[in-house]
Amino acid sequence: MVSLPRLVVAAPASGHGKTTIATGLMAALRQRGMTVSGHKAGPDYIDPGYHALATGRPGRNLDPVLCGADLMAPLLRHGAAGADIAVIEGVMGLYDGRGATGEGSTAHVAALLGAPVLLVVDAAAQGRSVAALVTGFAAYDPSIRIGGVVLNRVGSARHEEILRAALAETGIPVLGVLRRDEAIAAPSRHLGLVPVAERQAAASAAVRRLAALIGQAVDLDAVVALARTAGPLTAPAWEPAEALVPHPGHRPVVAVAGGAAFTFGYAETAELLTAAGADVVAVDPLRDESLPPGTAALVIGGGFPEEYAADLSANECLRAEVARLAASGAPVLAECAGLLYLARELDGVPMCGVLPVTARMTGRLILGYRDAVAACDSALAPAGLTVRGHEFHRTAVSPGASAPPAWTRSGRDEGFVRSAVHASYLHLHWAGQPGIAARVVDAAIRAAKTAAEAAA
């Protein structure tokens, strides 16, 4: 049992300013000398990058759909180890979950964590009606405790007076008021912000400004007091070393793609690989001309490689090394953007050519949770393994699957398995399937042994 002050930053709908308030709170509290742990509800990869800038710690996700409800409190404790306070940014509207259900919603996560909610409301186009909105959200689910409101995009002092007077009737305190300021908006792409890795200097400056803004506009003492009303967490912290039995002896090198083109990934992936017995080393396909020495496996996560297709293509040395690694029988595991990098070409420029497919941008956004079953044994999963993943892209590949495919879902095949290569559009959170890491490390050890015997 541990006492961890925590709160969830939520909103009635997307676009009210959750990321602005949550990131600013994290940065402002850190400036006060607190150790802050930042978390994001749901499968978002971009917001945690801003949380990491604000807190100086890895941004982490809490997703009961991908990992299971029972892991939410343990994952929070793991990610927030040593922190004075945890700030969890919600997803979409407070009660918006998977499909028509509340599964995976911000409210679901708040209930699982026993955390109070700070509701961010864009008040730009309303006055006294704000009280009806907040009252409705507070009453909709008695298990959810809205402990305060932050009003965003308030137009004037008079507008603020009207809003405060209306909310005083609800008994829910106003803990902050932000005036309209379009200058604090970050550039966006698809449904989220542009990743931090693509605009490091500008993002750092934006976070500093948010810290100053929130420090002035929000009652930080009241926010901390609200977070301290959360009860103790009784679930033990999730520990990668306890989820896996490390492979004895040789520690294979597993390279994990990063840099501006491949920013989508979960911190727990590298932690699980390390716990399974690997030495995890980062590689940037935009900058590095070779894989780390001794690489026995490669993991390529998601991102926006289409924004860097020409530069990725120009790095011919690394593309050739990736192709040779795959041809050697070493595990090469790719999801979404990684799949595009392994293709023959992306938007007309050469990629690694590991897979005999072409990839292109489209005007259609594919987004949502997916249930899938492993169609065959692979370096990633045994045949028949059932997983829950997430899909997020505006691209298409042709052909759409190999024989055998990586996954079957909803009666259709998806993804590619060729030797020890596994590639698909599906994003997985390995904390929900820790055996994946052990399987990958075992495959890497076998590949490293084969390479050593061939070189002898």
N, C-alpha and C positions, 0 to 999 in steps of 0.2 A: 504494500500500500504506500502511495506517495502523494504528497500534496503538490500539485502543479497548477498554478494560476493559469487560466486559459479562457479564451473567448472566441466566438465565431463571428466573422464579419459577413453579413448577409444583406440581401436587398429584395425588393418586391419583384424585380425582373433584371435581366441583363441590361447594361448600359446606365445603371444608376451611380456607378463610381466605386464599386467594391474594391477593385485593384488599386485605385488611387488612395482610398482610405486605408486599406489593409497595409499596403506597402509603406505609406507615409507613417502609419502607426508604428510599424516595425522599426523604421529608421529613427523616428523621434524617440522611442523608448530606448533604443540602443544609445542614442546620443546622451540620454540621461544616465548612462552607465549600467543599464540592465542587459543581461544576456538574453536575447530574444530568439525564439525558434519559430520559423515561418513554415506554414503548411498550406496546401491547396486541396480543397475537396474536389474529387473527380479526377479525370485523366489528363487535365491540362498540363502541358510541358513548359509553356512560355512564362506564365505568371511566376512559377517557382524561381526562374532566373532572376526576376526582379526582387523576389523575396531574399534570395541569396545575397544580392548586392546590399539590400537594406540591413540584413542581420549579420553578414560575415560568416554565415553557416550555410550548409547545403539546404536548398529548398526541397521540400518533400511533399508527396501526395498522399492523401487519405481517401481511398476509393473502395467502399464496401462492395461494389459490383465486381471489381477485378480481383480483390483480395479476400473478400468475405467480411461480414460484419464483425466477427469475433476478433479480427486482427486490428481493428481501428484503434482501440485503446493501447494495445501493445506496440503498434507502429508509432503512435504518438509519443509514448514513453521513450521508445528507442531514439526517435529523431530529436526529441526535446531533452535528452540527457544533459544535465549540467545547466539547463536554461532556467532563468528566473520567471519567464512567462512564455506562453505559446499563443500565437495569433494564427487562426485558421481562416483563410479566405474561402468563402463559399463559391458555389457554381450556379449560374442562371438565377432564377428566382428562388426564394427560400424553400418553397415546397415542390419545386420542379424536379422530378426524378426520371427514372428510366421509363420511357413511354408514358403510359397513363398512370403509372404507379409512383409511389414516393421513394422507391429504392434508389439509393445513391444520391438523393437530394441533400442539399445543405442541412435541412431539418433532420434528415436521417442521421447524418454525421454528427450534428450537434447533440442529438439524443443519445447516440452511442458513446459519446465522450462526456456526457453530463455537463456540457458547456453552455453558459449563457450566450445570448445572441445580441450583437450590436447591429441594429438595422440601419442601413444607409438608404436614404430616400432622396431621389432627385426631385426637388421641390420647385423647379423652374416654372412649371405650368400649373401650379395649384396653390391654393391658400388654405382656408379652413378645412377643406376636404382631406388634408393630410391626416387629420385626426381619425377620420373614418377609415382611411387606408391602414394606418398603424393599429387601430383597434381591431380591425378585421384580421390582420396578420397575427396579432397577439392571441386572439380568441380561437383561431382556426384549429389549433392543436394544443391542448392544455399541457402536453408534455414538453413543449418548447417554451422557454422563458426568454422573452425579449426584455433585456435589462436596460436598454438605452437606444437612443436614436441619434444619428448624425445627419444633418440636413445638408444636402449638396446643391450647388448651383442656385443659391439664394440671390435674388436680384438686388435688394436694397435693405436699409435698416428697417423701413416700414414693412417690407415683405417678411423680414425676420420676426418682427413683433407679432404679426398676424399668425405666423406659423407657431411660434412659441405659445401664444395664448391658446390656440386650438389644442396643442398637444398637452398643455397643462391639465386639461380636463381628462386626459387618458390615464394620468398617473405614471406614465413612462417618461423618464427624464430625457431632455435634450442634452447630449454630451458634447456636441460640436456643431458648428455652422461654417460652411465654406461658401464663399461668394463665387459667382460665375467667373471662371478664368480658363479660357480656351488654351492658354499657353502651357498648361500642365498636361495636356493630352499627349500621349505617346503615339507614334505612327503605328498603324495596324495593318495586318495582312490576314486575309480570309476571316476567321472569327476571333482572332486574338491580336495581341501586340506583336511587334517585330521582336524577335529574340534578342536578349541582351548581347549575346556574342556577336551579333551583326552591327551593333551600335554601342560598343562598350563605353566610350567616353561620354556620348550623349546620354546614355542610360544612367551612368553614374551621376552626371550633373542633374538629371531629372529627379533621381532619388534624393539627392541632397536638398533640392528645392522642396520636394514633398515633405521631407523631415521638418524643414523650417515652417512650411505652411501648416502642417498638422500640429506642430508644437504650439502654434499661435491660435489655431482655430478650434482645437479639441481640448477638452479638460482631461489631460493625461492622468491626473491623480484619480479621477472618477473612473476612467477606463481600467486602470490597474485594480481599483477597488472592486469593480464589477468582475474582473477576471478572478479575483481572490474568493469570490462567492462560489466558485466551482468546487464541488466536493472532491474527496480523495479518489485517486485512480487505484482500483484494487487489482486490476489485471497486471501480470508481470510484463516487463519490457520485452519486446521481440528481440531476439539475438540471432544473427545469422549463423554463428558458430553452433548454436543449439538446434538450428533447423537442419544442419547438415553434418555429416561425418567427413572431415577432411581426408583427402587421398594421401596416404603416407608416401614419404620419399620425394621424388622429383616434383618440383613446382613448375608447371609449364607456363610460358608467357602467353597471356591472352591479351591481344590488342583490342582496344575499344575506340571506335571512331568518335571524334569530337570536332571542335572548331566551329566556325560560323555556319557551315553547311549541314552539320549533323548535331543539332542542339537538343533533340528530343530523346530523353532517356530518364530512367529512375535511378536515384542514388543507390538504392538497394541492389541493383544489378551487379555493380562492381563489388559491393560488400559481400554478396552471396558467392560470387566467383572467387574472391579472396578466401572466404571461409571454406570453400570446397577444395582449396589447395592450389590456386593459381596465383601467379604474379600478374597483376593487371596493370597495363601500360597504355596510356592514351596515344592516339595517332590522329593527326589532322590531315585529311586527304587534300586540303587546299594548300598546305605548306610543306608537309613532310614528303620527301622524295623516296623514302624507303620505310618499310615496316620496322618496328622495334626488333633488335637482334634476338634471334631465337624464337620469333613468333610461331606459336603452334596452333593458334586459333584466332579468328577475327570476328568481332561483334560490331555490326553497323546498325545504329538505331535510326530514328526518324529525324526529320528536319526539312529544310527547304533547298535541296540540291539544285532544283530548277533555277534558283536565283544565281547559282554559281556554276552552271553547266559548262560554260566555256573554260573557266579556270580549273575545274575538276578535270576536264578533258585535256587541258594543256599539261597537267602533271602526269605525263606519260610513264615516267619511271615507276611511280607508285601504282598506277593502273596495271602495269605489267606485273609488278610483284604480287598484287592481289590475285591476278589471274593465275600466276604460278602457284601461289599458296592453295588456291582452290583445286587446281589440277593435281596437286600432290596428295590430295585426300585429307588435308587438314580441315577441321570444321570452320565454315564461313557462314555466319548466321546474320541475316538481314531482315529488317522489318521496314515496310513502307519506303521511306527515302533510301534506305539501304538497298532495297530491291531495285530502285531506279539506278543506283550506282553500279550494280552488278550487271545491268542490261547491256545489250550490244550498243545502244545509243539512246540518248535522251534529248528530245527536241532537235534531232538531226545532228548532234555532235557525239563523237565516240565516248563510250564509258568503258568499263572493265571487260565487257564481253564474256563474262563468266556464264551468263544465261543467254540463250538464243532468242531474246525478246527485244522489242523496241518500246520505248516509253515516250509519252508526250503529255503536255499539259492539256487540260480540257476546261470547259466552262462550268462543269458540274462538280459541286462539292459532295463528297461521300463522307458521311459522318454518323457515328453511332456505335453502341456496344454490339458485340457479336458473340454468339455461342458457336464453338467449333470443335471438331473432333479430328485428331491427328490421323491422316489417311494411311500412313505407313511409318515404319521405324525410321528414325532420322537422328542426326546428331543432337537435335533439340528435344525430341519427344518420342516416346514409344507409341506404336500404333494403338489407336483406341483411346488415347488420353483426351479427356474432355477439358476444354479451357474456356474461359471468358476473356475476350480481348476487346480492343477498341480500334476503330478505323477512322482515319481523318486524312483526306487527300483530295486534290483536284487533278489527279493524273490517271492515266490508263496505260496498261501494258498489253502488248499483242505478241503472241497468244496470251490468254489470261491465266493459264495453268499448265503444269507439266503432267506427264503420266508416269508415276503417280503424282498427285498434287500434294501440297503440304497439308492442306486442311479440307474437310468437307463441312459445309454449313448450309442449312436451309435447302438441302437438296442440290447444291452446286459445289463444284470443285474450285479451289483457290490456292494459288501459291505454287512453289517449285521446290522439288527435292532432286538433287543430282549429286551422287556420291555423298560427301559430307556437307554439301551446301544446302541450306534451308533458307528460303526467302519468301516473304509474303507481305501483304498489306497490313496484317494484323499486329497491333501493338499489345504486348503482354506485360503485366507487372509480375516479375518473378517472385516477389514475396508471397504471392498467392499460389505459386507452384515452385517451391524451392528446389525440388528434385531436378529441375531443368539445369540449374547451375552445376550440380554434380555430374549430370550426364555430359554436359559440354566439357567439363574439365577432364573427365575420363576419356572422351574422344580426343581431346588435345594431347593427353599423355600418350595415347596410342599413336597419334600422328607424329609426335616428337620422337618416339622410339623408332618408328619406321624410317624417319628421316635420318636419324643417327646411324641406323644399320646400313642404310643406302650409302651414306658418306664414308663408312668404315672400309 
